[in-house]
C-alpha cells in the first residue's frame, strides 16, 4: 500500500461504520418481510441472519482496520455527531406521531410506507451533515420506492414485498459502501 492518507483512511472508517448500521437495519426489514410474507419461516430467518451477520461482520472488520484514522474528536466531527442525533430523534418522533395518526384514521396499513419514506428522507440532510453525496441519492431512491410501491404491488401499502425492497436497498447500500474500502492484510504495512 502507498503512503498513509489520514483523510482517506478516516473516510474508510466512516463508510464501514455506516455499513454496519445499514446491514443491521436491512436485516430488520428482511425479518419484517419474512414475518409478513413467509409467515416467519425458520429457514428464511436463518438465511437473513447468515447474510446480515456476514455483512455486518465485514463492516466491523473494515472499521477495525481503519478506526485509528477516524476523525471522531474534531469539532466538525462532534458537531456532525450532534446533528445526526437531532435528525435521528426527529425521524423517530415523526414516525411515532405519524404512525399513531395513521392508526387513528383507520390507515394502519400505511405505517410501513410512511416509516420507509421518513427513513429515506432523513438521509437527505445527513448527506450534508456528513458530506456524503451518496446518502442524498440513497435517500432519494428509498423515498421514491416508499412512495411508489403501494401503488405498484398487488396488496398496496400492506404488501410485504415493500419490506423486502427496503431490506435489499439497505443491504445493497451497505455493500456499496464496503466495496470501495481496500482490505489490508497486514496493518503494519500501512
Secondary structure, 3 states (H helix, E strand, C coil): CCCCCHHHHHHHHHHHHHHHHHHHHHHHHHHHHHHHHCCCCHHHHHHHHHHHHHHHHHHHHHHHHHHHHCCCCCHHHHHHHHHHHHHHHHHHHHHHHHHHHHHHCCCHHHHHHHHHHHHHHHHHHHHHHCCCHHHHHHHHHHHHHHHHHHHHCCCHHHCCHHHHHHHHHHHHHHHHHHHCCCCCCCHHHC
